[in-house]
């Protein structure tokens, strides 16, 4: 995201960079890109000397494609902060010829509030894919067969639509897993059960993701303090050390019930 009439970086971009740094990623850069303009319509209006036109607020299609060609060659993961309208994120990179057309064209509905949508794309091959035949054995050492493992060298592009609270949730609940999907027991060290300190009214169709603060008792049991949720969530996220996952259901969740939570400290 970018304030298109100024050069300051948006707080969303700065937040994403800070989170990645705390996760141990050293080579993190913020790149600004203004929206792609519809050149045919723009040039037509330009001929009419339309005084409302300002080409400094947008990017030509050629420059737009060139930008992503360069970034997908230089970076393994690209996180795009984009705004969102009432229907879906305005994110159409998959239509550009520089991306792998097998990437999903529709956004993934996370069934979560906030952070209800995310999209993952793949760049084109940077080097030819490598294939390796791997023998498969069971736990007793008996041969079970074989499979072909294909390793691709492509950039991963992840869209983070919405405002700061959506992006904060998506970073912790989804992006962190994507970056660590090679760790087979990742979820064993990320999700825990704890008892809530208040009654919670769930949503009937979506999971609620709430900022919280967990405390561990000597017994090994966790108690979850739900931080007061606010329309603008960046301040609560700074004091939180976990994200509490409230399942979608009709029944009110009573105090001291068990809920899953993700540690973010």
C-alpha positions as CSV (number, residue, x, y, z in Angstrom):
1,X,0.0,0.0,0.0
2,X,1.2,3.5,-0.7
3,X,-0.1,7.0,-0.2
4,X,0.0,7.7,-3.9
5,X,0.4,11.4,-3.8
6,X,3.3,11.3,-1.3
7,X,6.5,9.3,-0.9
8,X,6.1,8.1,2.7
9,X,5.7,4.4,3.2
10,X,2.4,3.2,4.6
11,X,2.2,1.8,8.1
12,X,1.1,-1.5,6.7
13,X,4.3,-1.9,4.7
14,X,6.4,-0.8,7.7
15,X,4.6,-3.3,9.9
16,X,5.1,-6.2,7.6
17,X,8.8,-5.4,7.3
18,X,9.1,-5.2,11.1
19,X,7.4,-8.5,11.7
20,X,9.6,-10.3,9.1
21,X,12.7,-8.8,10.8
22,X,11.5,-10.2,14.2
23,X,11.1,-13.6,12.6
24,X,14.8,-13.5,11.6
25,X,14.6,-12.5,7.9
26,X,17.4,-10.1,7.3
27,X,17.0,-9.3,3.6
28,X,13.7,-7.4,3.6
29,X,12.9,-4.4,1.4
30,X,9.9,-2.3,0.8
31,X,9.1,-1.6,-2.9
32,X,6.5,1.0,-3.8
33,X,4.3,0.5,-6.9
34,X,1.4,2.7,-7.9
35,X,-1.7,1.1,-9.4
36,X,-1.7,0.0,-13.0
37,X,-3.5,2.4,-15.2
38,X,-5.7,1.5,-18.2
39,X,-3.5,3.0,-20.9
40,X,-6.0,3.0,-23.7
41,X,-8.6,5.0,-21.7
42,X,-5.8,7.2,-20.2
43,X,-4.3,8.0,-23.6
44,X,-7.7,8.7,-25.1
45,X,-8.5,11.2,-22.3
46,X,-5.0,12.7,-22.6
47,X,-5.7,13.6,-26.2
48,X,-8.7,15.6,-25.0
49,X,-6.4,17.5,-22.6
50,X,-8.5,16.3,-19.6
51,X,-7.3,18.4,-16.7
52,X,-8.1,15.7,-14.1
53,X,-5.4,13.3,-15.4
54,X,-2.3,12.9,-13.4
55,X,0.0,10.1,-14.7
56,X,2.2,10.4,-11.6
57,X,-0.5,8.6,-9.6
58,X,-0.5,5.4,-11.7
59,X,1.9,3.1,-13.5
60,X,1.8,2.2,-17.2
61,X,1.2,-1.4,-18.0
62,X,4.7,-1.9,-19.5
63,X,6.4,-0.5,-16.3
64,X,4.0,-2.5,-14.1
65,X,5.0,-5.8,-15.8
66,X,8.7,-4.8,-15.8
67,X,8.5,-4.1,-12.0
68,X,7.2,-7.6,-11.2
69,X,9.6,-9.2,-13.6
70,X,12.5,-7.7,-11.7
71,X,11.1,-8.5,-8.2
72,X,10.3,-12.1,-9.0
73,X,13.9,-12.6,-10.2
74,X,15.4,-11.0,-7.1
75,X,13.2,-12.2,-4.2
76,X,11.8,-15.6,-3.2
77,X,8.7,-14.2,-1.4
78,X,6.8,-11.0,-2.2
79,X,4.1,-9.8,0.1
80,X,1.7,-7.3,-1.5
81,X,-0.4,-5.0,0.7
82,X,-3.5,-4.0,-1.2
83,X,-6.8,-2.4,-0.3
84,X,-10.1,-4.3,-0.4
85,X,-13.5,-3.3,-1.6
86,X,-16.8,-4.8,-0.5
87,X,-16.6,-7.8,-2.9
88,X,-12.9,-8.8,-3.0
89,X,-9.3,-7.7,-3.1
90,X,-8.4,-5.7,-6.1
91,X,-5.5,-7.8,-7.0
92,X,-5.2,-9.1,-10.6
93,X,-1.6,-10.0,-10.9
94,X,-2.5,-13.5,-12.1
95,X,-3.6,-12.0,-15.4
96,X,-0.1,-10.8,-16.2
97,X,1.9,-12.9,-18.5
98,X,4.9,-13.1,-16.1
99,X,3.1,-15.3,-13.7
100,X,2.5,-19.1,-13.6
101,X,-1.0,-19.4,-15.0
102,X,-1.6,-22.5,-12.8
103,X,-1.8,-20.1,-9.9
104,X,-5.2,-19.7,-8.4
105,X,-7.3,-17.0,-10.0
106,X,-9.7,-16.7,-7.0
107,X,-8.8,-15.6,-3.6
108,X,-8.7,-18.1,-0.7
109,X,-11.5,-17.5,1.8
110,X,-10.0,-18.1,5.2
111,X,-13.4,-18.1,6.9
112,X,-11.8,-15.8,9.5
113,X,-12.6,-12.4,10.9
114,X,-10.5,-10.3,10.4
115,X,-8.2,-11.5,7.6
116,X,-11.0,-13.1,5.6
117,X,-9.1,-13.4,2.3
118,X,-5.6,-14.2,1.0
119,X,-4.2,-15.1,-2.4
120,X,-1.1,-17.0,-3.3
121,X,0.6,-16.8,-6.8
122,X,3.7,-18.3,-8.3
123,X,6.2,-16.6,-10.6
124,X,7.6,-18.2,-13.7
125,X,10.5,-20.7,-13.5
126,X,13.8,-19.0,-12.8
127,X,15.7,-22.2,-13.4
128,X,14.5,-25.5,-14.9
129,X,12.7,-27.8,-12.4
130,X,14.7,-30.6,-10.9
131,X,13.2,-34.1,-10.5
132,X,14.4,-36.8,-8.1
133,X,13.1,-40.3,-7.6
134,X,12.7,-41.0,-3.9
135,X,12.3,-44.5,-2.4
136,X,9.6,-44.9,0.3
137,X,9.9,-47.1,3.3
138,X,7.6,-47.7,6.2
139,X,8.6,-47.4,9.9
140,X,9.9,-51.0,9.9
141,X,12.2,-50.4,6.9
142,X,10.0,-52.3,4.4
143,X,10.0,-50.8,0.9
144,X,6.6,-49.4,0.0
145,X,7.3,-47.9,-3.4
146,X,8.7,-44.7,-4.9
147,X,7.7,-41.2,-5.9
148,X,9.1,-38.3,-7.9
149,X,9.9,-35.1,-6.0
150,X,9.9,-32.0,-8.2
151,X,11.8,-29.0,-6.9
152,X,10.8,-25.6,-8.5
153,X,12.7,-22.3,-8.4
154,X,9.9,-19.8,-8.4
155,X,9.0,-16.7,-6.5
156,X,5.9,-16.9,-4.2
157,X,3.6,-13.9,-4.3
158,X,1.2,-13.5,-1.4
159,X,-1.5,-10.9,-1.4
160,X,-2.5,-9.3,2.0
161,X,-5.7,-7.4,1.4
162,X,-7.5,-5.2,3.9
163,X,-6.4,-2.7,6.6
164,X,-3.8,-3.1,9.3
165,X,-5.7,-5.5,11.5
166,X,-6.4,-7.9,8.5
167,X,-2.7,-7.8,7.5
168,X,-1.5,-8.4,11.1
169,X,-3.8,-11.4,11.4
170,X,-2.8,-12.8,8.0
171,X,0.9,-12.4,8.8
172,X,0.8,-14.4,12.0
173,X,-1.9,-17.0,11.2
174,X,-1.1,-17.7,7.5
175,X,2.1,-16.2,6.2
176,X,4.2,-17.5,9.0
177,X,3.1,-21.1,8.2
178,X,3.7,-20.6,4.5
179,X,7.3,-19.5,5.3
180,X,7.8,-22.5,7.5
181,X,5.9,-25.2,5.6
182,X,9.1,-27.2,5.3
183,X,9.0,-27.8,9.0
184,X,6.9,-31.0,9.4
185,X,6.0,-30.4,13.1
186,X,5.4,-26.6,12.7
187,X,1.8,-26.8,14.1
188,X,2.9,-28.7,17.1
189,X,4.9,-25.7,18.3
190,X,2.4,-23.0,17.1
191,X,-1.0,-24.0,18.5
192,X,-2.0,-24.6,22.1
193,X,-5.2,-24.9,24.2
194,X,-6.1,-22.4,26.9
195,X,-9.1,-21.4,29.0
196,X,-10.8,-18.1,28.3
197,X,-11.3,-15.5,31.0
198,X,-14.6,-14.2,29.7
199,X,-17.7,-15.3,27.9
200,X,-17.4,-15.0,24.1
201,X,-20.1,-14.6,21.5
202,X,-19.0,-16.4,18.3
203,X,-19.9,-15.7,14.7
204,X,-22.2,-18.2,13.0
205,X,-20.3,-18.4,9.7
206,X,-16.7,-17.3,10.3
207,X,-14.0,-17.9,12.9
208,X,-13.1,-15.0,15.0
209,X,-9.5,-14.3,15.5
210,X,-8.9,-12.2,18.7
211,X,-5.9,-10.6,20.2
212,X,-5.1,-12.1,23.6
213,X,-2.5,-12.6,26.3
214,X,-1.7,-16.1,27.5
215,X,-0.3,-17.0,31.0
216,X,1.0,-20.4,31.9
217,X,0.3,-21.9,35.3
218,X,2.7,-24.2,37.1
219,X,0.3,-27.1,36.2
220,X,1.1,-26.4,32.5
221,X,-2.4,-25.1,31.9
222,X,-2.8,-21.9,29.9
223,X,-5.2,-19.1,30.8
224,X,-6.3,-16.7,28.0
225,X,-7.0,-13.0,28.7
226,X,-8.9,-11.6,25.8
227,X,-7.7,-8.1,25.0
228,X,-10.5,-5.6,24.3
229,X,-11.0,-5.6,20.6
230,X,-11.1,-2.3,18.8
231,X,-12.1,-1.2,15.2
232,X,-8.5,-0.1,14.7
233,X,-6.4,-3.0,16.0
234,X,-2.8,-2.1,15.7
235,X,-2.5,-1.0,19.3
236,X,-4.1,-4.2,20.8
237,X,-1.8,-6.3,18.6
238,X,1.3,-4.6,20.2
239,X,0.3,-5.7,23.7
240,X,-0.9,-9.2,22.6
241,X,1.3,-12.4,22.8
242,X,-1.2,-14.7,21.2
243,X,-4.1,-14.9,18.7
244,X,-7.2,-16.7,20.1
245,X,-9.2,-18.7,17.6
246,X,-13.0,-18.7,18.2
247,X,-14.8,-21.4,16.1
248,X,-18.0,-20.5,14.2
249,X,-21.0,-21.7,16.0
250,X,-24.4,-20.5,17.4
251,X,-23.8,-21.3,21.0
252,X,-22.1,-18.8,23.3
253,X,-18.7,-19.9,24.6
254,X,-18.8,-19.8,28.4
255,X,-15.9,-18.5,30.5
256,X,-13.2,-21.1,31.3
257,X,-13.9,-23.1,28.1
258,X,-10.9,-24.4,26.1
259,X,-10.0,-22.6,22.9
260,X,-7.0,-23.0,20.6
261,X,-4.5,-20.1,20.4
262,X,-1.4,-19.3,18.5
263,X,1.7,-17.9,20.3
264,X,3.1,-14.8,18.6
265,X,5.7,-13.8,21.1
